[in-house]
Amino acid sequence: MAVYRKWNKTGGCWDFYIDYVFNGRRIREKAGPNKTVAQKILKKRIVEIAEGRFLGKVKEARIPLAEMIALYIENHAKPNKRSWRDDEIILNKLMGHFGNCFLDEITPLKIEGYKAVRRTEVSGARVNRELSVLKTMYSRAVVWGKAKENPVRAVPFFKENNMRTRFLEAGDIASLVSCSCEWLRPIVICAIHSGMRLGEILNLAWDDVDFKNGLIFVRDSKNKGARVIPMSLPLMRILRAVVKQPDSPYVFVSGKGKKESRFGRIRTQFEKALKLSGIRDFRFHDLRHTFASQLVMRGIDLSTIGELLGHKSGFRMTQRYAHLSPEHKARAVRVLDSLGGLGNVEITSQKDTLMPPGAKSASDGSGKDLENPLEIRGFSSFGQVAERLNAPVCKTGGPCPTEVRILSWPPPFSLLK
């Protein structure tokens, strides 16, 4: 425990500080320009500590935002996240908005202001990703004793719909591939024919490609699980044509012999290919949707597609592609065709409803009951709307035909009037 002085550049004078220990923690406290006052304050602190009255109500050190970002990147992001460079970029952008302030100066109100400004520049989903990184950093700061609370917890995120299903038709696929430069073309084809994410493609090593059995092994995916993807013939041919680099285990390497980075020339050249092909509102990740969508429209079941994509969230993520193939629903219902007939079905009017067997006989429109109720075979649901063929004949009072046409449910609105 001691009293010492330190030159105050702003005030142009000496300031005295006291130095003591409380609960194993060294505390330095500014006492002012008078040495005698500083000595008295130090004695007071010693008495308070001895009598158990000192609560340690000393102004804690404030952590600058830049210092916390560095701590977070080195001690959490790098060891735990493969996308730590994304976090670094996002946090540097946030510091550009807030300035190199202290952590306790960033309030929920200031974060709301950032949300409003940033939303005019990017999508709500992108703003949410940036706030999520800030929220994680503050959570680490609280755990590490660098902050008392997490202000991002009080800020609601934007509602977003991440069920985007933008995909390319066959003609656009051919155009995009032809407009891609020579080294980008195999990467684009690999995405279209495998459904792999860009990160998975760039991490693909030659040891993961089995040409003999036509398989690709994705060993380290986003969901931290491995999966096997069969290769199509175009994909197998394009991968065989890729030149191996003796000093690199990876399939796709840059001109310098290093693994391709999605932050480098890939983004630039892909955007250039989109512009040349006239394709708008499209991202590289949408090639993954293209893979899934093309399989759905060719009759592949959603369960298989989910396995190929490596979806770990159950059927929900794969369900986004269901609307692309209404035929598979029709095929599912047609399995009931062989279930058997309904027995006797009676006709009540020009636009009749099929009735269950044993129902009261209906009129044919002329006031007379039908003597021979109509039997419709191969149909199993009551309440379906039926329309008699050659309906104008019935309107003129002539004989009504005994054939009906089954309409799908629900019927057109015109038939319900």
C-alpha positions in Angstrom: 0.0 0.0 0.0 1.5 3.3 -1.0 0.9 6.8 -2.3 2.5 7.9 -5.6 2.2 10.7 -8.0 1.7 10.9 -11.7 2.0 13.9 -14.1 -1.3 15.1 -15.5 -0.6 16.4 -19.0 -4.1 17.9 -19.4 -4.0 19.8 -16.1 -0.3 20.5 -16.2 0.2 19.4 -12.6 1.0 16.3 -10.4 -1.9 14.1 -9.3 -1.5 11.7 -6.3 -2.8 8.1 -6.4 -3.2 5.5 -3.7 -2.3 1.9 -4.2 -3.9 -0.9 -2.1 -5.1 -4.5 -2.3 -8.7 -5.8 -1.7 -9.7 -9.4 -1.9 -6.5 -10.2 -3.7 -7.1 -7.5 -6.3 -4.7 -4.6 -6.7 -6.6 -1.3 -6.8 -5.2 2.1 -7.9 -7.4 5.1 -7.1 -6.9 8.8 -8.0 -6.9 11.0 -4.9 -6.2 14.5 -6.3 -3.3 17.0 -6.4 -2.8 17.1 -2.6 -0.5 14.5 -1.1 -1.8 14.9 2.5 -5.4 14.2 1.3 -4.2 11.2 -0.6 -2.5 9.8 2.6 -5.7 10.3 4.6 -7.8 8.5 1.9 -5.4 5.6 1.9 -5.7 5.3 5.7 -9.5 5.4 5.4 -9.5 2.6 2.9 -7.2 0.5 5.1 -9.6 0.9 8.1 -12.7 0.1 5.9 -11.1 -3.1 4.6 -10.1 -4.1 8.2 -13.6 -3.5 9.5 -15.3 -5.2 6.5 -17.0 -1.9 5.5 -15.2 -1.5 2.2 -17.4 -2.7 -0.7 -14.9 -2.1 -3.4 -17.0 0.7 -5.0 -14.1 1.8 -7.2 -14.6 2.9 -10.8 -13.7 -0.2 -12.9 -11.5 0.0 -15.9 -13.4 0.6 -19.1 -12.6 -1.6 -22.1 -12.4 0.1 -25.6 -14.3 -1.5 -28.4 -11.2 -2.1 -30.5 -9.5 -3.9 -27.6 -12.5 -6.1 -27.0 -12.7 -7.0 -30.8 -9.1 -8.1 -30.7 -9.7 -10.2 -27.6 -12.8 -11.8 -29.1 -11.2 -12.6 -32.5 -8.1 -14.2 -30.9 -9.7 -16.0 -28.0 -13.1 -17.1 -29.3 -13.6 -16.6 -33.1 -10.3 -18.1 -34.4 -10.4 -21.2 -32.1 -14.1 -22.0 -32.5 -15.3 -20.6 -35.9 -14.2 -21.4 -39.4 -15.9 -18.2 -40.5 -13.8 -16.0 -38.1 -12.8 -13.7 -40.9 -16.5 -12.9 -41.4 -16.7 -11.9 -37.8 -13.6 -9.8 -38.1 -15.0 -7.9 -41.1 -18.4 -7.4 -39.4 -16.9 -6.1 -36.2 -14.6 -3.7 -38.0 -17.6 -2.3 -39.8 -19.5 -1.9 -36.5 -16.5 -0.1 -35.1 -16.6 2.2 -38.1 -20.1 3.1 -37.1 -19.7 3.4 -33.4 -16.1 4.7 -33.3 -13.5 3.4 -30.9 -15.7 4.0 -27.9 -15.9 2.0 -24.7 -18.1 -1.1 -24.4 -20.4 0.5 -21.8 -21.1 3.4 -24.2 -22.9 1.2 -26.8 -26.5 1.3 -25.6 -29.6 -0.4 -27.1 -30.7 2.9 -28.5 -27.4 3.3 -30.4 -27.8 -0.2 -31.7 -31.3 0.6 -33.0 -29.8 3.6 -34.8 -27.2 1.3 -36.4 -30.1 -1.1 -37.5 -32.0 1.7 -39.1 -29.0 3.1 -41.0 -27.7 -0.3 -42.1 -31.1 -1.5 -43.3 -31.0 1.1 -46.0 -27.8 -0.5 -47.4 -28.4 -4.2 -47.0 -31.1 -6.7 -46.3 -32.7 -7.3 -42.9 -31.1 -10.8 -42.8 -27.7 -9.3 -43.3 -28.3 -6.8 -40.5 -29.3 -9.7 -38.3 -26.1 -11.6 -39.0 -24.1 -8.5 -38.0 -26.0 -8.0 -34.8 -25.6 -11.6 -34.0 -21.8 -11.3 -34.1 -22.0 -8.2 -31.9 -24.3 -10.1 -29.5 -21.9 -13.0 -29.2 -18.9 -10.7 -28.6 -20.8 -9.0 -25.7 -21.7 -12.4 -24.3 -18.0 -13.3 -24.2 -17.2 -9.9 -22.7 -19.7 -10.5 -19.8 -18.3 -14.0 -19.2 -14.7 -12.7 -19.2 -15.6 -9.8 -16.8 -15.1 -7.1 -19.4 -18.7 -5.9 -19.5 -21.6 -6.0 -17.0 -24.4 -6.5 -19.5 -25.2 -7.3 -23.1 -27.1 -4.4 -24.7 -27.9 -6.4 -27.9 -30.2 -8.6 -25.9 -32.6 -5.7 -25.6 -32.7 -5.1 -29.4 -35.2 -7.1 -31.5 -33.9 -8.5 -34.8 -35.6 -8.1 -38.1 -38.1 -10.7 -39.1 -36.7 -12.6 -42.1 -37.7 -15.4 -44.5 -34.7 -17.5 -45.2 -36.7 -20.0 -47.3 -35.3 -18.5 -50.5 -35.7 -20.8 -53.5 -34.1 -18.8 -56.3 -32.8 -21.3 -58.9 -31.9 -21.4 -62.6 -33.7 -23.1 -65.4 -31.7 -25.3 -67.9 -31.2 -22.4 -70.4 -29.8 -20.1 -67.7 -27.5 -22.9 -66.4 -25.9 -23.3 -69.8 -25.5 -19.5 -70.2 -23.9 -19.1 -66.8 -21.4 -22.0 -67.4 -20.5 -20.7 -70.8 -20.0 -17.1 -69.5 -17.8 -18.3 -66.6 -14.0 -18.0 -67.0 -12.0 -21.1 -67.5 -10.9 -21.7 -63.9 -14.3 -20.7 -62.4 -16.3 -23.0 -64.7 -15.4 -26.3 -62.8 -16.4 -24.7 -59.5 -19.8 -23.6 -60.9 -20.4 -27.0 -62.4 -19.5 -28.7 -59.2 -22.0 -26.6 -57.3 -24.8 -27.3 -59.8 -24.2 -31.0 -59.9 -23.5 -31.7 -56.3 -25.4 -29.1 -54.2 -22.3 -28.5 -52.2 -21.8 -25.2 -50.4 -19.0 -22.9 -51.6 -17.0 -23.6 -48.5 -17.3 -27.3 -49.0 -16.2 -27.0 -52.6 -13.1 -25.0 -51.8 -12.2 -27.4 -49.0 -12.5 -30.4 -51.3 -9.3 -32.4 -51.4 -8.3 -35.0 -54.0 -8.5 -37.7 -51.3 -12.2 -36.9 -51.0 -12.9 -37.7 -54.7 -13.5 -41.4 -55.5 -13.5 -41.6 -59.3 -13.7 -45.5 -59.2 -17.0 -45.5 -57.4 -18.1 -42.1 -58.5 -18.4 -40.5 -55.1 -17.5 -37.3 -53.3 -16.9 -37.4 -49.5 -17.8 -34.2 -47.7 -16.0 -34.7 -44.4 -16.4 -31.3 -42.7 -19.6 -29.6 -43.6 -21.4 -26.6 -42.1 -23.4 -28.9 -39.8 -20.2 -30.6 -38.6 -21.3 -33.9 -40.2 -20.0 -36.0 -43.1 -22.0 -37.1 -46.1 -21.5 -38.8 -49.4 -22.6 -37.4 -52.8 -22.7 -39.5 -56.0 -21.1 -37.8 -59.0 -23.0 -37.2 -62.2 -21.2 -37.9 -65.4 -20.6 -34.2 -66.3 -19.2 -33.6 -62.8 -16.9 -36.6 -63.1 -15.6 -35.4 -66.4 -15.0 -31.9 -65.3 -13.2 -33.0 -62.2 -11.0 -35.3 -64.2 -10.0 -32.4 -66.4 -8.9 -30.2 -63.4 -5.1 -30.1 -63.2 -3.6 -31.3 -60.0 -1.2 -29.1 -58.2 1.7 -31.2 -56.7 2.2 -28.9 -53.7 -1.5 -28.7 -52.7 -4.0 -31.4 -51.6 -7.0 -29.3 -52.7 -8.9 -29.7 -55.9 -9.4 -26.0 -56.5 -6.3 -23.8 -56.0 -5.5 -20.3 -57.0 -2.8 -19.2 -59.4 -0.3 -19.0 -56.5 -0.9 -22.7 -55.7 -3.0 -21.9 -52.6 -6.5 -23.0 -51.8 -9.1 -20.7 -53.4 -10.7 -18.1 -51.0 -14.3 -17.1 -51.4 -13.3 -13.5 -50.5 -11.0 -13.2 -53.5 -11.4 -13.6 -57.2 -14.3 -16.0 -57.0 -16.8 -13.4 -56.0 -15.6 -10.9 -58.6 -15.5 -13.4 -61.5 -18.9 -14.9 -60.5 -20.6 -11.5 -60.5 -19.0 -10.9 -63.9 -20.4 -14.2 -65.3 -23.8 -13.3 -64.0 -23.7 -9.9 -65.7 -22.5 -11.4 -69.0 -25.3 -14.1 -68.9 -28.0 -11.5 -68.0 -28.9 -13.3 -64.7 -30.1 -11.0 -62.0 -30.8 -11.4 -58.3 -28.6 -14.5 -58.0 -26.0 -15.6 -55.5 -23.5 -18.4 -55.6 -25.4 -20.2 -52.8 -28.4 -20.3 -55.2 -26.6 -22.9 -57.2 -27.3 -25.2 -54.3 -31.0 -24.4 -54.7 -30.6 -25.0 -58.4 -29.3 -28.5 -57.7 -32.2 -29.4 -55.4 -34.8 -27.8 -57.6 -33.7 -29.6 -60.7 -33.8 -32.9 -58.9 -37.3 -32.2 -57.5 -38.7 -31.4 -61.0 -37.3 -34.7 -62.2 -39.2 -36.6 -59.7 -36.6 -37.3 -57.0 -38.2 -37.5 -53.5 -37.6 -34.8 -50.9 -36.1 -37.2 -48.4 -33.3 -38.2 -50.8 -32.6 -34.6 -51.7 -32.4 -33.6 -48.0 -29.7 -36.3 -47.5 -27.7 -35.1 -50.5 -27.9 -31.5 -49.2 -26.9 -32.6 -45.7 -29.9 -30.9 -44.1 -29.8 -31.5 -40.3 -33.0 -29.6 -39.4 -35.3 -32.4 -40.4 -37.8 -32.0 -43.2 -38.3 -28.2 -42.8 -35.4 -27.0 -44.9 -36.1 -29.5 -47.7 -39.8 -28.7 -47.7 -39.2 -25.4 -49.5 -38.8 -27.3 -52.8 -42.1 -29.3 -52.5 -44.1 -26.8 -54.6 -41.9 -27.3 -57.6 -43.3 -30.8 -58.2 -47.1 -31.0 -57.7 -46.9 -34.3 -59.8 -45.6 -36.2 -56.8 -48.7 -35.3 -54.8 -50.9 -36.4 -57.7 -49.1 -39.7 -57.9 -49.5 -40.2 -54.2 -53.3 -39.7 -54.4 -53.6 -42.0 -57.5 -52.6 -45.0 -55.5 -56.2 -45.0 -54.3 -57.5 -45.6 -57.8 -57.4 -49.4 -57.2 -59.3 -49.1 -53.8 -62.6 -50.0 -55.4 -66.0 -48.5 -56.3 -68.4 -46.6 -54.1 -71.4 -48.8 -55.0 -74.5 -47.0 -56.2 -74.1 -43.2 -56.7 -77.1 -41.1 -57.5 -77.3 -37.9 -59.5 -79.3 -35.0 -58.2 -78.8 -32.2 -60.8 -76.7 -31.1 -63.7 -73.8 -30.4 -61.3 -74.2 -33.2 -58.8 -72.5 -34.3 -55.6 -71.6 -38.0 -55.3 -73.6 -39.5 -52.5 -72.9 -42.4 -50.3 -74.6 -45.7 -51.1 -78.1 -46.0 -49.7 -78.8 -42.3 -49.9 -82.2 -41.1 -51.1 -82.7 -41.3 -54.8 -82.4 -38.0 -56.6 -84.3 -36.4 -59.4 -82.8 -36.0 -62.9 -84.3 -32.5 -63.2 -87.6 -33.6 -64.8 -89.3 -34.4 -61.5 -88.8 -38.2 -61.9 -86.5 -40.3 -59.9 -83.7 -42.2 -61.6 -84.5 -45.8 -62.0 -81.0 -47.0 -62.5 -78.6 -45.2 -60.1 -75.2 -44.5 -61.5 -72.3 -46.7 -60.3 -68.9 -45.0 -60.5 -66.0 -47.3 -60.1 -62.4 -46.5 -59.0 -63.4 -43.6 -56.8 -63.3 -43.5 -53.0 -64.3 -40.1 -51.7 -67.8 -38.8 -51.0 -68.7 -35.2 -51.5 -66.8 -34.8 -54.8 -68.4 -32.8 -57.5 -69.5 -34.6 -60.7 -70.6 -33.0 -64.0 -72.8 -35.0 -66.4 -71.5 -35.1 -69.9 -73.5 -33.3 -72.6 -75.3 -31.2 -70.0 -77.3 -29.0 -72.5 -79.4 -32.1 -73.3 -80.7 -32.2 -69.8 -81.6 -28.5 -69.9 -83.9 -29.0 -72.9 -85.8 -31.7 -71.1 -84.3 -34.5 -73.2 -82.9 -37.8 -71.8 -80.0 -37.4 -69.5 -76.9 -39.4 -70.1 -75.7 -41.9 -67.5 -72.0 -40.9 -67.7 -70.4 -38.4 -65.4 -67.0 -36.7 -65.3 -65.3 -36.5 -61.9 -63.9 -33.1 -61.1 -61.0 -32.6 -58.7 -61.6 -31.2 -55.3 -62.1 -28.3 -54.6 -64.1 -27.7 -57.8 -64.0 -24.4 -59.8 -65.9 -21.6 -58.1 -68.3 -21.6 -61.1 -69.6 -25.0 -60.0 -70.3 -24.0 -56.5 -72.7 -21.2 -57.4 
